[in-house]
């Protein structure tokens, strides 16, 4: 067992699997499994943000993670503005914050960036992201690789960076694929918590939305090897550096 300090991670649930995929775990459970695989000394508490359940205290957990969602960061929902206020409070209080897909986007938007539907269309299945060559590579980013592969499923993208954001990884399809905000926030456009089975199931139930060309291209690579364990380790390292 790990001898490191026990940490409590707050999981902010902003989306749920499609109704047709209720046989799969919900998103907070996916993250619990992913992060426990990297560190067995974590505990979790979830808040159903999409049901207007917003934490009252940014110090209630040692770190926070915002999940993916089918909603857009720019859409008018009752919980969007309160969530962005919570993000800004967390950032100001210097509490570690992790964002995945929608979480990546809403953090950028809350801190001064811009999110919109990309004219590049849908990104689905396994995508590869190049780690940018940086002489000041942070210590928590343990990797001898030049790139990493994870599942993705999105049409929205961050199109304008907040002033405090640094780009850590990129692709031709998604230039701002992995962002850091000092040692306070780390975000990914892709989904390290998604398996190949879930990626295929999403394509199946969203085929009408995606179109045949995007769906068929995604199916060709959806079950290839991914680096979810590596990304999970980066997330835990980022949180534990504090």
Buried (B, 14 or more C-beta within 10 A) or exposed (E): EEEEEEBEBBBBBBBBBBEEBEEBBBBBBBBBEBBBEBBEBBEBEBBBBBEEEBBEEBEEBBBBBBBBBBBBBBEEBEBBEBBBEBBBBBBEEEBBBBBBBBBBBBBBBBBEBBBBBBEEEBBBBBBBBBBBEEEEEBEBBEBEEEEBBBBBBBBBBBBEBBEBBBBBBBBEBBBBBBBBBEBBBBBBBBBBBBBBEBBBBBBEBBBEEBEEEBBEBBBEBBBEEBBBEBBBBBBBBBBBEE
